Amino acid sequence: MSLPKDAMLLRIFIGEDDRCGRQPLYEAIVMKAREMHMAGATVLRGPLGFGHSSRVHTSKILRLSEDLPIVVEIVDTQDKIDAFLPVLDSMIGCGLVTLERVQVIQYGTSRND
C-alpha cells in the first residue's frame, strides 16, 4: 500500500474508560480502521489531560485516575478518511475529533536488505 504525499490525519480524543459495546472504544476504532484497510492507526495514552468537563484526569500515584486521556491517530487519504467518519460517528458517544492535512514523508520501506 502506498500513500500520496498529501494525506489527512484524523485525531480522536476520548477517555480510556469509553466503550463500544464490551470493547474499549480505542480498540474498537483501531480494529474497524484495520477492517476498512486504513493505512495505519496509533493509540496514545496520556498521563494528564482534561476535556469539556474540565475534570483533570491524571496518572499520578496520589490521585489515581481511571479514564486517562486517549488519542487515536489515523493517517490515510481524504477519500478513506471521509468513508471512515460515518462509521466513527456511530461508535463515539462523546469525544473530540479533528482533521488536518499532513504531508507524508515516508510510509513503509523499500529497502532490499
C-alpha positions in Angstrom: 0.0 0.0 0.0 1.3 3.5 -0.7 0.1 6.8 0.5 0.1 10.0 -1.6 2.4 12.8 -0.3 -0.7 14.8 0.7 -2.9 12.9 3.2 -5.2 13.5 6.1 -4.7 13.0 9.9 -7.8 12.0 11.8 -7.2 12.6 15.6 -9.8 11.2 18.1 -9.7 12.3 21.7 -11.5 10.0 24.1 -11.3 8.5 27.6 -9.7 5.2 28.5 -12.9 4.0 30.0 -15.1 4.8 26.9 -16.6 1.6 25.5 -18.1 0.4 22.2 -20.2 -2.5 23.5 -18.0 -4.6 25.7 -14.8 -3.5 24.0 -12.7 -0.5 24.8 -13.6 2.3 22.3 -10.0 2.9 21.3 -9.6 -0.8 20.5 -12.8 -0.9 18.5 -11.8 2.2 16.5 -8.4 0.6 15.6 -10.0 -2.7 14.7 -12.6 -1.0 12.5 -9.8 1.1 10.8 -7.9 -2.1 10.1 -11.0 -3.8 8.8 -11.6 -0.9 6.4 -7.9 -1.2 5.2 -6.9 2.2 6.5 -3.1 2.9 6.1 -2.4 2.9 9.9 -3.7 3.8 13.4 -1.9 4.5 16.6 -3.3 4.8 20.2 -1.6 7.2 22.6 -2.3 7.2 26.3 -1.9 10.5 28.1 -0.7 10.8 31.6 -2.6 14.1 32.2 -5.5 15.9 30.5 -8.9 17.4 30.7 -11.8 17.8 28.3 -15.2 19.5 28.1 -16.0 18.7 31.7 -12.8 20.5 32.9 -12.2 17.5 35.2 -8.4 16.7 35.3 -7.5 13.1 34.6 -4.0 12.1 35.8 -1.9 9.0 36.3 -0.2 10.4 39.4 0.1 7.8 42.2 -1.6 10.0 44.9 -4.5 10.9 42.6 -5.3 7.5 40.9 -7.5 8.1 37.9 -9.3 5.8 35.8 -10.3 7.1 32.4 -7.0 8.6 31.4 -6.9 10.6 28.1 -6.6 8.5 24.9 -5.8 9.8 21.5 -6.3 7.7 18.4 -4.5 8.9 15.3 -5.3 7.6 11.8 -3.5 8.7 8.6 -4.9 8.0 5.2 -6.2 9.6 2.0 -9.0 12.1 2.1 -11.4 9.6 0.5 -10.7 6.8 3.0 -10.9 9.2 6.0 -14.2 10.5 4.6 -15.6 7.0 4.3 -14.5 6.2 7.9 -16.1 9.3 9.5 -19.7 8.0 9.4 -18.6 4.7 10.9 -16.7 6.5 13.6 -19.7 8.7 14.3 -21.8 5.6 15.1 -19.2 4.4 17.6 -18.5 7.5 19.6 -20.9 8.9 22.2 -18.7 11.9 23.1 -15.2 13.0 22.4 -13.3 15.4 20.2 -12.5 14.5 16.6 -10.1 16.7 14.5 -8.9 16.5 10.9 -5.8 18.1 9.4 -3.9 17.9 6.2 -0.5 16.3 6.6 2.5 15.7 4.3 3.7 12.0 4.2 7.5 11.9 4.1 7.8 8.1 4.3 5.4 5.2 4.6 7.0 1.8 4.9 10.3 0.9 3.4 11.5 -0.3 0.0 15.0 -1.5 1.1 16.2 -4.8 -0.2 18.4 -5.8 2.7 
